[in-house]
Amino acid sequence: SFETYKGDITVELPARAGFDLDAQPGRKGDFGSDFGLAASAKGRWDDDEERSYRGPVNGGGPALRMETYKGILRIRQH
């Protein structure tokens, strides 16, 4: 679990890692991933609802929770 207000968070995982994603970049944050996400994106850029990305990646596994308000969330493969 990772959380920040204005900072950036980058998590590096093996390309075949399975995990259950719960990423919440908020209205003013950003999210990006090297993984082909089967996770669903909710919310829109232009509304008041906060965006979120949730769902299994590579078949699922341990929970990976990331949250920011104005920062950048990234998941990288290594």
VEXDREN-2710 file (C-alpha; in Angstrom, 1 decimal):
% VEXDREN-2710
k/r/px/py/pz
1/SER/0.0/0.0/0.0
2/PHE/1.4/3.4/-1.0
3/GLU/-0.1/6.9/-0.5
4/THR/1.0/10.4/-1.2
5/TYR/-0.5/13.9/-1.5
6/LYS/1.7/15.6/-4.1
7/GLY/4.6/13.2/-4.5
8/ASP/5.3/10.6/-7.2
9/ILE/5.2/6.8/-6.6
10/THR/6.8/4.3/-8.9
11/VAL/6.5/0.6/-8.2
12/GLU/8.7/-1.9/-10.2
13/LEU/7.5/-5.5/-10.5
14/PRO/8.5/-8.5/-12.6
15/ALA/6.7/-8.6/-16.0
16/ARG/4.9/-11.8/-15.0
17/ALA/3.8/-10.6/-11.5
18/GLY/0.2/-11.2/-10.7
19/PHE/-1.6/-8.7/-8.4
20/ASP/-4.9/-7.1/-7.7
21/LEU/-4.7/-3.4/-8.5
22/ASP/-6.5/-0.6/-6.6
23/ALA/-5.0/2.7/-8.0
24/GLN/-6.7/6.0/-7.1
25/PRO/-4.9/9.0/-8.8
26/GLY/-7.7/11.4/-7.8
27/ARG/-8.9/14.2/-9.9
28/LYS/-5.6/16.0/-10.2
29/GLY/-3.2/13.1/-10.2
30/ASP/-1.9/10.8/-13.0
31/PHE/-1.6/7.1/-13.4
32/GLY/0.4/5.0/-15.9
33/SER/1.4/1.3/-16.2
34/ASP/3.7/-0.8/-18.3
35/PHE/1.3/-3.8/-17.6
36/GLY/-1.6/-4.6/-19.9
37/LEU/-4.3/-3.8/-17.4
38/ALA/-7.5/-5.7/-17.4
39/ALA/-8.5/-3.3/-14.7
40/SER/-11.5/-1.1/-15.1
41/ALA/-11.2/2.7/-15.2
42/LYS/-14.0/4.6/-13.6
43/GLY/-14.6/8.3/-13.7
44/ARG/-13.8/10.9/-16.3
45/TRP/-11.2/13.6/-16.7
46/ASP/-13.8/16.4/-16.8
47/ASP/-16.2/15.5/-13.9
48/ASP/-16.1/15.8/-10.2
49/GLU/-15.8/12.0/-9.6
50/GLU/-12.3/10.7/-8.7
51/ARG/-10.8/8.3/-11.2
52/SER/-9.8/4.8/-10.1
53/TYR/-8.3/1.7/-11.7
54/ARG/-9.2/-1.6/-10.1
55/GLY/-9.0/-5.2/-11.0
56/PRO/-6.7/-8.2/-11.5
57/VAL/-3.4/-8.0/-13.4
58/ASN/-1.8/-11.1/-14.8
59/GLY/-4.5/-13.3/-13.2
60/GLY/-4.5/-11.4/-9.9
61/GLY/-2.7/-12.0/-6.6
62/PRO/-1.6/-9.9/-3.6
63/ALA/-3.2/-6.5/-3.3
64/LEU/-1.4/-3.4/-4.7
65/ARG/-3.0/-0.2/-3.4
66/MET/-1.8/3.2/-4.6
67/GLU/-3.4/6.6/-3.9
68/THR/-2.5/10.2/-4.6
69/TYR/-4.2/13.6/-4.9
70/LYS/-1.9/15.6/-7.0
71/GLY/1.0/13.2/-7.7
72/ILE/1.9/10.6/-10.2
73/LEU/1.4/6.8/-9.8
74/ARG/3.4/4.5/-12.0
75/ILE/3.8/0.7/-12.3
76/ARG/6.9/-0.4/-14.2
77/GLN/8.0/-3.8/-15.4
78/HIS/11.6/-4.9/-14.8
END
